[in-house]
Amino acid sequence: MRLIFDHIGKYKAASILSPVFKLLEACFELTVPLIVAGVIDNGIKKNDMDYVWSHVPILVLFAVVGFASAITAQYFAAYSACGISSGIRKSLHDKLETLSVSDYEKIGSSGLVTLLTSDVNQIQTGINLFLRLLLRSPFIVIGACVMAAVVKPSMALIFVLCTAILAVVIAFNMKFSIKRHKEAREGLDSLVKKTSNGIAGERVIRGFNKTSEDYAKFETRSKALKSSQIKASDFASWLNPLTYAVVNLGICLLIYRGSVHFNAGDLTDGQVVALYNYMSQILIELVKLANLIVSVSRAYACVKRAEGLMDVVNTQSKGAQVLPLSAPLSVSLKNVSFTYQGNVEESVKDLTFDIKPGETIGIIGSTGCGKSTAASLIAGMYSASEGDVLINGINIKDISLSSLADSIGLSLQKTRLFKGSLKENISLGRQKVSLEDIKHSCTLSMSDDVVASKKEGLDYVISDGGAGLSGGQRQRIGIARALAGNPGLVILDDSTSALDWGTEKKLLSNLKNNDIRPTTILISQKVRTCMNCDRIILMDDGKIEAIAPHEELLKISENYRYMNSLQIKGGAS
């Protein structure tokens, strides 16, 4: 529960006032049966209407004050619950932003979406009910037992017995329900993941007529969620009926024993009514408490999931060293190997090479040879399992995240565009990126014609995902984004794959002839993209096969000659 205590902060006063006002309301409720008993015994039974009418204003006053107390308690509870849950959601989002790519992939996007939405809402509901009922319900139950003892000590044993039995039932329910609710939340994660994947791949699913199969997979996970939710609800389903059964049996016993004492002259009419009212109060409050236990159990399971995310230790520890801005950077990999989470085999093995400042390097090879993995290691997206990655002679683990973001521009094959203007998509909120930088990056990336084709220019608003823009246009916007901060190292990870040869050639020429020529790493499967680079790194099965310029690679590598013959002589584009 430390996550809740960490965010209670300025809501501490409201969190205290809510149960205080609820206790005030409870005090009035516990007093009312005694007043009613007095009205019956001293007023109605003795036909003393003055006594009756003199106590009616007291009952009305108690009702008004109790109602005002309840409303005030509800306000403070809602204020605290909303504020605390909002703080928890922000902390979870901030933690998410600090996770490494490996950690993010391990947790999964579906789990994070569920955690930030449904789980936090469950925590909010749990806090609200907790503040309003946790003290009130036990207070009324115990208070009713005490007041019953005041009315008739021997009859109070019935109240104590009912309360003890239900306390055992509630404790048993809570012990087993928390685990069930946690399993249900994990089932919801699985369903959200399947749903999001289905929506993202809708065109592919329909194009290959896989709708029925996708529906079957969704139905399987939906049934699994249903099963886990039923198991989680099993304990809650019998809690209310059992509570009613125990308390109603207690009422029957109370009426029976009350009639015996009444006939013996030990109890008055008003006292019997008072005892019945107290037993009814216990029934109502124990039902509320049962529902509270169900909600708190769900909320507790969600809190534990949230604390699990907060406890994740970032596998990419970053230091505080800073790279120079707008200056070409050197790159060195020394015996670098890397294995993805959950894999047994290494994706890249013993990579060792040096890149000089301002040099343009191509990395080429067949699909799955480790090109993108090498780029991700250089960009700091992943931490090497073995070996060292050095930028300007500094170990990448010792460089601050902000400095890496400012000094390295990364453009991927699939560019992610957000709902907003072209200018916002290129700058991504970076304060250091000026309008001139954006325009210059558009010119370098050959995306200035995309901007010119829109009446609003850079203020043209695109939808989420960049719908309405072609694949090549999206890639050029992504390259402009990578170049806008004037980075000293630019990594283009197959981000020219959708460009025609003429546009790609002009873009690469612009990078070479730029006033501040950054160190550039081009990753591609196409020989034509890398053939004019200063050197080309040929990779095969996660290892470096050769490093040399294009003409030299043709002489020393049979594999490269074969790729060249297929693509260049074969006319592949």
N, C-alpha and C positions, 0 to 999 in steps of 0.2 A: 504493500500500500504506500510505499515511499513516494511513488510517482504522484499520488494525490496530495500528500503532505508537502511535496516540493512546490506545488502550484497553489496551495491554499492562500498563501501570502496576504494580499489586500482583502481577500474574502473571509478572513479569519473571524472578523466581528460578525458578519452576516451568518457565518456557519454556526456561531454560538447563539446568536439572537433567534434563529429559526427554531431550534429545539426548546429554547427558553419560553418563547410564546406558545409553543405547543404544550409545554408543561403547564403554563398558566391556564390554557384552555382545559386541560385535563383536570386541574384542580376544581374548576367550576363544575365540570361534569360529575366529579366524584361527590360534590356537595349537594347537588340537586336531589338525588334520591332521599337524603335525610330530610330535606325541606318538604318533599312530597309526603314522606312518612308522617311528618308533623302535621301537615295539612289534613291528611286522612284521619289520624288519631285525635287531634285536638280541635280540628275544625269541622270536617264533614261528619265524623262519628258523633260528635257532641252537638251538631247543628249550630256551630258557632261561625256564622258567615263573616263576621268582622275579622276573625282570625284568618279565614281563607283569603279574603280580599286584601288583607294587609300583607300577605306573603306572595300574592300574584306579581306585584311590581318587582319583588326580589328575583323571582324566576325569570321575568322579562329582562331585567338588568343582566342577570347571568348569561342569558341567551345572547344578548347584544354584545356584551364584552367577550364572550366566547367566540362569537362569529368574527369580531374584529381581530381577536388574537389569531384565529385560524387563517384569516386573509393575510395578516402581517407575516405569519410564519411561512405561508406559501410563497409570498414575495421574496423573502430572504433566502428560502431554499432554492427557488428558481434562479435568483441572482447568483448565488454561490455555485450552483450546479453548472449553469451556462458559462460562467467565468472560468471555473476550474477546468471544465472540459475543453474550452477554447484554448487555454494555456497548454493543456496536454496535447491537443492537436498540433499546435504550433511547435512544441518541443519535438514531437514525432516527425513533423515535416523538416525541421531544422536538422534533426539527426539523419534523416533520409538523405539530405543534401550533402552530408559529410561522408556517407558510405562510399567505399570503393566499388568499382564495377563488379568485382568478384563477390563482395558482400551483397550487393543489390541482386545479382543473378541467383545467389544462394537462397535469399528470402523469397524472391519472386514478386512480380508486379501485382498479381491478384491478391496476395496476402497483405501487401502494403495498402492497396486501395480499400480492402475490407477494414483494415485496421484504422485508417484515417477517417472512415465514414461510419460504417455500422457499429464497429467496436466502440468508438468514442461516443456515439449516441447512446449505446447501452450503458457506458460509464456515467454519462450525464443523468440518465433516468435513475440509475442506482444511487447516485449521490443525492438527487432530489428526494427520493423516497427515504433514504437513510436519515437525512436531516429531519424530515417531518415525522417519521414513525418510529425510529429506533429507540428513542427515549420515551416517547409518548405511550406506545403500546405496552412495553413492560411496566411503565409507571402506573398506567391504569389497571393492568392486571394485578400488580402487587398492591396498589392502592385499594382496589375493590376487595381484595382478600383482607386487608387491614380494616377497611370500613365494615365488612361483614363481621369481623371479629368484634368490632365496637357494638354492632347491633345485637349479635348473638354469638359468643365465642365458640360454642359447640358446633354451630352451623358452618363456621369458617373452615373446618376440616374438609368439607366438600370442595370448597374453592381451592384449597391447597392441593388436594388430590388431583383435581382436573388440570391444574396448572403444571404439576410435576409430570403427569403423563404426557401432556402436549409438549413440554420442554424436551423430553426424550425424543419424541417423534420429530420435532423440528431439527434437533441436533443430528439425528440420523439422516434426515433428508438433505441437510446442507453438506454432510460429509461426502455423499455420493453424487450429488447433483452438479457440483463444481466441475468434476472431471468430465461428466457427460456434456455439459455446456461447452467446455473447451473443445471437445471432439466435434460438436456441432459447428462451432466457428471455423474449424479447419475444413469441414465439409463445405461450408459456404465459400471459403477460399478457393477450393477446387472448382466449384460451380462458376464462380466469377472468372476464373482463369479460362475455363472452357468457353464461356460466353464471350469474353473479350477476344479470344483467338478466333472464334467463329465470326464475329463482327468484322475484325481486321481482314480475315481471309474470305469475305463473302463472295467476291468476284471469282476467286479461284474455285471455291466450293461449287458455285453455280456453273462455272465454265466446264468443270469436269463431272457435272451431274452427281455430286456427292452430298446433296442436300439431305437425303434420307439417312445416309450414314452419319452425317453430322448431328442430325436430330437424335439418332439412336445413342450416340455418345453423350449428348446433352441429357437425354432421358435417364441414362445409367447413372450419371453423377447427380441428377436431380433426385432420383430414388435413393441414392446413398445418403444425400443430405436429409431427405425425408426420414429415413431410418434413424439417423443419428439424432434428429430433432425429436422424434417420437421417444427414443430412449431417454433423452434429456427431459422430456415432459412427463415421463412415467411417474417419477417421484413427485413432481408438482401436482399431477392430476389427482392423486389420492390424498394430498395434504389437506386441501379444503374440506372434502367430505369427512375425513377422519376427525378434523377439528370440530366440524358441526356435530358429528356423532358423539364425541367425548363430552362436549359442552352440553348438548341436549340431554344426554344421559345424566349429566350433573344437575341440569334443571329439573329433570324428573325426580331425581333423588332429593333435590332441595325442596320441591313442592311436597313430596311425601313426608319428609322429616318436618317441614314447616307446618303441615296439617296436624301432625302428631303434637307438636309443641303448641299450636294454636288451640287445639282441643283441650290441652292440659292447662291452658291459660298462661303459658310461658312466652308467647309471641302475640303481638297485636296485629291488626290488619295492616297498618302502615309499615310495620317492620317486615312482614311477609313480602309486601310490594317492594320495599327497599332492597331486600335480599334478591328478589327476582330481577330487579333492575341492575343490580351489581353483576349478577350472573350473565345477563344479556350484554352488559358492557364488556365483560371478559370474552364472550363469544365474538362480538364484533371486532374487538382489538386483536384477538388471536387469529381471526381470518385475515385481517390486515397484515398482521405479523407474518403469516404464512406466505402471503403474496409478496411481502417485503423480502422474505428469505429467498424466494424464487428470483426476484429482480436483482437482489444483491449478489446471488450466486452467479448469475450471468455477468453482472458488472465485474465481479472479482475475477472471473475467467478472462474477461477482456483486459482488465488491468494487468494480469500476469503476462498476457501476450504483448501488451504495450511495453512492459518492463523488459521483456525479452529482447525487443528491438533496441531499447535504450541501452541494454547491456552489451550489445554487439561492439566488439573492439575493432576499430578500423585497422585492417591489415596493411594499409599504406600509411605508415607513420611519416609525416613530413616535417622537415626541419624549418629553419628560418632564413637560410641563405637566399640571396636574390640574384637573378640573372640580369645582365644589362639589357635595356630596352632598345628596340629598333636597331640592333646590331647583329650581324650574322653569327650564328652559334656553331660550335663544334659538337660532334656527337661521337661517343666511343662506347662500344659494347665489348665487354671482356668476359668470355666464357659464359654467356647468358643462356640459361635454359628456363623453360616455363611449362607448367602443366595446369590445364584448366580444372576447376573444381569438379570433382566426381570422375575425372578421367584417370586412367592408369598410365597411358603412354604420354610422353612429352610432346607438346605441339611444336616447340622449337628446341634445338639441341646445340649447345656449345657455340652460340653465335659470337663471332669476334670480328670486328671491323671498325675502322675510323673514318669519319667524315669531316673534312676541313670546313672552316667557315666560308660561306658563300658558294660551296660546291653543290652541284645538282646531281643527285644520285637516283638511279632507277632500281627498283626491286621487282624482279620478274620471276615467274614460275607458274606451274600448273595449279589448278584449284586444290586447296587444302595443303599447300606446301609450307604455310606459316607466314606468308607475306603480311597479312593484316595483324597477326599476332605480334610480329616484330614492330610494326608501326604503333600498336597499342602500348607496347613496352617502352618505346622511345617517348611517346606522348605522356607516359605516366598513368595510363588508364589501369594497368596492371603492374604488380610488383614481380620482379623476376624470382623464380624459385631458387635459382642458383646464378652466381655471377653478378656483375655490376653494370649498370647503365650510367654513363657519365655525360652530362651536358656542360660544355665549357670547362671540363675537368672536374666538375662537382658531381658527386653521387646524387642521383635524382631523388633519393630518399632524404637528402639533406636540404632540398630546395622547397621553399614554401609553395603551397598550392596556388596562391594568387600570382606568384611570380611565374609559375609554369603556365598558367592560363594566359598571362600577358605576353609571354615570350614564345609560345608555341601555338601555331594555327593549324587546326586539324579539320579536314573536310573528308566526309565519308561518302561511299557510293550512294547510299540512300539518305538523302538530305531530309532532315526533319524540320518542317516549317510550321509555325504557330499562327493562330488567328491574330491578325494585326497588320500593320502597314509593312511594306517592303523595307522601309528604313528601320523599323523596330526589329524585324527579323534579321537584318544584317548587323545591327549594333548590339542586339540582345541585352540592352540596358547598360552597356559598358559606358561609364561616364567619360572615359578617356578617348572614346571614339567620336571624333567630330564629324560634322556634315561633310567636310572636305575629304576626310579619310574614307567615308562611305562612298562618295562619288569616285574617288581615285580607285578604290577596290573594285567598283563596278566596271570601270574602264579596263583594269588589269584582267578581270575575270570574264570579259566579253559579255557581261550582263547589262551593259548600258543600253543595248537595244531592247532588252526586256522592259527596262524602266521607261524608255522613250515611247514604247508601244502603248503605255497606259496614260490616259488623260491626266490622272492625278500624279503621275511620276512616282517618286519615292513614297508618296503618301497613299498610294494605292493599297487598299486593304484586301488581303487574301484570307481565305477560310482556313480552318484547321487542316493541316496536312498539305496545304498548297494546291487544293483542287482548282482546276482552271489553268494551271501551268503545266507545261510538258515536262517530261523527265529531264531533258537537257536544260531547260530553263531553271528547274529546281536545283540541279547540280551546280549551275553557274552562280545562283544566289548563295548556295552553300560555300562555294569557293570564295565569293566576295566576303562572306561572313568571316572566313578564316584569315583573309588578308587585311580586313578593316582595321585591326589593331596594330598594324605594322610589326608583325612578329619577326623574330630573328630566325625562327625555324618554321617552315611550312611543310606539312605532311598531307599529301593528296592521295588518299587511300581509294584507288580505283574510282575517283570522283569525276573522271572525264569519260567514263564508259558510254554515256548516252549522248556524247557530243560527236558531231560529224568531224571528219578529218581536218577540214579547213579551219573550223572554229577552234579545235583542240590545238592545232599548230600555232595559231595566232596567240592563244592563251599562254602556251608554253614559252613562246617568244617574248611576250610581255613580261613574264616572270624573270627571264634572263636579262632583259634590258631595263629592268626597273632601277631607279636611282639607288634605292637601298635594296641591294640584291640579297634576299634571305637565303639561308641554307635550305635547299629544297629536296624533299624525298618524294619521288613519284612511284606509286605502287600500281602495277597493272599486269594484265595477262597479255597485253598487246605489245609486240616488239616495236611498232612504229611510235608508240608513246614514249618509250625509253631510249630509242636508238640515238638520240642527240644529247643524252645526258653525259656528264663528264665521265662517270663510271656506272656500270650496271652490276648489281648483285644478283646472281642467278641462284635461286633456292630450289631445293628438291627434297621432299620428305622431311621438312623441318630443319634441314642443314644447308650450309652455304656450299654450293658446288664450285663457284668461281666468281671472282671480282675483276672486272676489266672493262674498258670501253667497248662499244659495239663491234668494231672491226676486229679487235683482238679476240673477243668472245667467239666470233665466227670461226676463228682459227683454232682455238683451244678446246671448244666444247661441242661435242657431237649433239648433245641435247639442245643447245641453243641454235645450232645450225638447222636442226629438225623443226624447231618452233618457227624459225625465220622462213624456212621453205614453205611451211604450211600457210603462214600469214601473209608474207610479202609476195612470194612467188605465186602462191595460190590465190592471191587477191583478197584475202580476208580483211574485213574492215573492222 
